[in-house]
Amino acid sequence: MYQDPKRVCSRYGAINLDEYERRLIDALVDYTGIDKAVLLRQLVMKEALGIADLELNVPLRA
């Protein structure tokens, strides 16, 4: 059915968000029209691949 069975998505983990973070994600979902799971996956993958601007949030190691 799938060309690469390893590409089938499955539940991997969960995140804990406070009320402000949840409202931000919900606002992004409403604004973009993207499914919440898809949006969160894209954000995680961008961060993991270093595409997101990490300079502002992560202190440099000595």
GIJO-V545606 format. One record per residue. N is the residue number from 1. RES is the residue in three letters. OMEGA is omega in radians with two decimals (* if undefined). BURIAL is + if it has 9 or more other C-alpha atoms within 8 Angstrom, else -. D_CENTER is the distance of its C-alpha to the mean C-alpha in Angstrom with 1 decimal. Layout:
BEGIN
n res omega burial d_center
N RES OMEGA BURIAL D_CENTER
N RES OMEGA BURIAL D_CENTER
END
This chain:
BEGIN
n res omega burial d_center
1 MET 3.09 - 27.1
2 TYR 3.10 - 24.1
3 GLN 3.13 - 24.9
4 ASP -3.09 - 22.7
5 PRO 3.12 - 22.1
6 LYS 3.14 - 19.5
7 ARG 3.11 - 17.2
8 VAL -3.09 - 17.3
9 CYS 3.06 - 14.0
10 SER -3.13 - 14.6
11 ARG -3.09 - 13.3
12 TYR -3.08 - 12.4
13 GLY 3.13 - 11.6
14 ALA 3.10 - 11.1
15 ILE 3.08 - 10.0
16 ASN 3.14 - 12.7
17 LEU 3.03 - 12.4
18 ASP -3.06 - 15.6
19 GLU -3.13 - 17.1
20 TYR 3.12 - 16.2
21 GLU 3.10 - 12.4
22 ARG 3.14 + 12.6
23 ARG 3.10 - 14.8
24 LEU 3.12 - 12.6
25 ILE 3.11 + 9.7
26 ASP 3.11 + 12.8
27 ALA 3.09 - 14.3
28 LEU 3.10 + 11.5
29 VAL 3.13 + 11.8
30 ASP -3.08 - 15.6
31 TYR -3.06 - 15.8
32 THR -3.06 - 14.0
33 GLY 3.13 - 15.0
34 ILE 3.08 - 11.9
35 ASP -3.08 - 11.5
36 LYS -3.13 + 9.1
37 ALA 3.13 - 8.0
38 VAL 3.13 - 7.6
39 LEU 3.14 + 5.8
40 LEU 3.11 - 3.0
41 ARG 3.12 - 3.9
42 GLN 3.12 - 4.6
43 LEU 3.13 - 2.8
44 VAL -3.12 - 3.3
45 MET 3.08 - 6.2
46 LYS 3.12 + 7.3
47 GLU -3.12 + 7.7
48 ALA -3.12 - 9.3
49 LEU 3.11 - 11.5
50 GLY -3.14 - 12.5
51 ILE -3.13 - 12.0
52 ALA 3.13 - 10.8
53 ASP -3.10 - 14.0
54 LEU -3.07 - 14.2
55 GLU -3.05 - 17.9
56 LEU -2.99 - 17.7
57 ASN -3.00 - 15.9
58 VAL 3.09 - 17.1
59 PRO 3.13 - 20.9
60 LEU 3.10 - 22.6
61 ARG -3.14 - 24.3
62 ALA * - 28.0
END
